[in-house]
Amino acid sequence: MSDFLHHSDAPGKEKNRLLRSIVIPVAFVVMMWLVKSIELFFDLDLSRLGIFPLKARGLPGIVLSPFIHGDLKHLVNNSIPILVLGSTLFYFYREVAKNVLLLSILITGLWVWVFAREAWHIGASGVVYSLAAFLFTSGVIRRHPRLMAISLLVTFLYGSLVWGILPIRERVSWESHLMGLISGVLLAYHFRRFGPQRKKYDWELEEEEEDDEENPQNDFAERVIRSLEEDHSLPPGEPGRFSSYPKVKYNYKPKDKPEGKED
């Protein structure tokens, strides 16, 4: 009976995980549409709340610009990718998803404020590029089968985004696209050790053990580092910290004896 309950609960847990993964992306998109509705209803122009590079009045746009869009087409074009990429991020990378989303907004916005042309930059396109770059790069770096499949899916759905980083269209903030792409790649590298990791197979672990056996100097170096840490010669480390120090691999090759001579 307990086994039946265990299996019957699995679909429910998966459903809850899926629902949780869409909450923040949906809230993000709702906020985008709410801002546009207020703008249309009160006949306002909120583009002046966007990013204006190297001007103090453009600083609030670092946070506000992703929620401001020029027209409905611009809004729709950003809403769908935010939902798809954001939900994928929160489903597969839930441990770091909030940090990735927040940093995508802040880093992309700050770099646009520093490096972009003198104009008002608005829209969530930079965030879209950052999320797409993060999902693609993370799958490649981690070499996790499911995450690599996500990388391929992102390439299939949004591979054409790469053209958006080129200054082809005058009224398009290609700087936002470029800065978003770069920030996504850097965030993927920064968070590479957090979240899902590729499983190491037995043969890989055996190779590591064989390498340690063939090179006892590695163990000796680790023991020396441990003793130095205990004597406070080195700052105290976390468990396994000594493994971050460089390991030296020694190979010994006996010298050939000269012909006609013996020891």
ChimeraX attribute file (.defattr): number of C-alpha atoms within 10 A of each C-alpha:
attribute: neighborCount
match mode: 1-to-1
recipient: residues
	/A:1	5
	/A:2	7
	/A:3	8
	/A:4	8
	/A:5	9
	/A:6	10
	/A:7	10
	/A:8	11
	/A:9	12
	/A:10	11
	/A:11	11
	/A:12	11
	/A:13	11
	/A:14	11
	/A:15	12
	/A:16	11
	/A:17	15
	/A:18	16
	/A:19	12
	/A:20	15
	/A:21	21
	/A:22	20
	/A:23	14
	/A:24	17
	/A:25	24
	/A:26	17
	/A:27	12
	/A:28	18
	/A:29	22
	/A:30	14
	/A:31	15
	/A:32	23
	/A:33	19
	/A:34	14
	/A:35	16
	/A:36	21
	/A:37	14
	/A:38	13
	/A:39	16
	/A:40	13
	/A:41	9
	/A:42	8
	/A:43	9
	/A:44	11
	/A:45	14
	/A:46	19
	/A:47	19
	/A:48	17
	/A:49	21
	/A:50	27
	/A:51	31
	/A:52	25
	/A:53	24
	/A:54	16
	/A:55	11
	/A:56	11
	/A:57	13
	/A:58	20
	/A:59	19
	/A:60	15
	/A:61	28
	/A:62	24
	/A:63	18
	/A:64	21
	/A:65	27
	/A:66	25
	/A:67	24
	/A:68	27
	/A:69	26
	/A:70	14
	/A:71	11
	/A:72	12
	/A:73	10
	/A:74	14
	/A:75	20
	/A:76	14
	/A:77	12
	/A:78	22
	/A:79	21
	/A:80	14
	/A:81	22
	/A:82	22
	/A:83	20
	/A:84	17
	/A:85	23
	/A:86	26
	/A:87	23
	/A:88	22
	/A:89	25
	/A:90	23
	/A:91	17
	/A:92	19
	/A:93	20
	/A:94	18
	/A:95	14
	/A:96	14
	/A:97	21
	/A:98	15
	/A:99	13
	/A:100	24
	/A:101	22
	/A:102	12
	/A:103	17
	/A:104	26
	/A:105	24
	/A:106	17
	/A:107	22
	/A:108	27
	/A:109	31
	/A:110	21
	/A:111	18
	/A:112	27
	/A:113	27
	/A:114	14
	/A:115	13
	/A:116	21
	/A:117	15
	/A:118	12
	/A:119	15
	/A:120	18
	/A:121	32
	/A:122	27
	/A:123	25
	/A:124	29
	/A:125	28
	/A:126	31
	/A:127	32
	/A:128	31
	/A:129	30
	/A:130	33
	/A:131	32
	/A:132	30
	/A:133	25
	/A:134	29
	/A:135	28
	/A:136	24
	/A:137	22
	/A:138	27
	/A:139	23
	/A:140	18
	/A:141	16
	/A:142	19
	/A:143	15
	/A:144	16
	/A:145	14
	/A:146	13
	/A:147	23
	/A:148	19
	/A:149	15
	/A:150	20
	/A:151	20
	/A:152	17
	/A:153	14
	/A:154	19
	/A:155	17
	/A:156	10
	/A:157	11
	/A:158	16
	/A:159	13
	/A:160	9
	/A:161	16
	/A:162	14
	/A:163	12
	/A:164	18
	/A:165	18
	/A:166	14
	/A:167	13
	/A:168	11
	/A:169	9
	/A:170	7
	/A:171	9
	/A:172	16
	/A:173	24
	/A:174	23
	/A:175	22
	/A:176	30
	/A:177	26
	/A:178	24
	/A:179	24
	/A:180	31
	/A:181	26
	/A:182	19
	/A:183	27
	/A:184	31
	/A:185	20
	/A:186	17
	/A:187	24
	/A:188	24
	/A:189	15
	/A:190	12
	/A:191	15
	/A:192	16
	/A:193	11
	/A:194	11
	/A:195	13
	/A:196	17
	/A:197	15
	/A:198	13
	/A:199	11
	/A:200	8
	/A:201	8
	/A:202	9
	/A:203	9
	/A:204	11
	/A:205	11
	/A:206	11
	/A:207	11
	/A:208	12
	/A:209	12
	/A:210	11
	/A:211	13
	/A:212	14
	/A:213	12
	/A:214	13
	/A:215	16
	/A:216	12
	/A:217	15
	/A:218	19
	/A:219	13
	/A:220	11
	/A:221	17
	/A:222	19
	/A:223	13
	/A:224	13
	/A:225	18
	/A:226	18
	/A:227	13
	/A:228	14
	/A:229	15
	/A:230	13
	/A:231	11
	/A:232	10
	/A:233	11
	/A:234	12
	/A:235	10
	/A:236	14
	/A:237	11
	/A:238	7
	/A:239	7
	/A:240	8
	/A:241	12
	/A:242	18
	/A:243	12
	/A:244	8
	/A:245	10
	/A:246	10
	/A:247	14
	/A:248	10
	/A:249	12
	/A:250	11
	/A:251	8
	/A:252	5
	/A:253	6
	/A:254	6
	/A:255	6
	/A:256	6
	/A:257	9
	/A:258	7
	/A:259	6
	/A:260	5
	/A:261	6
	/A:262	6
	/A:263	3
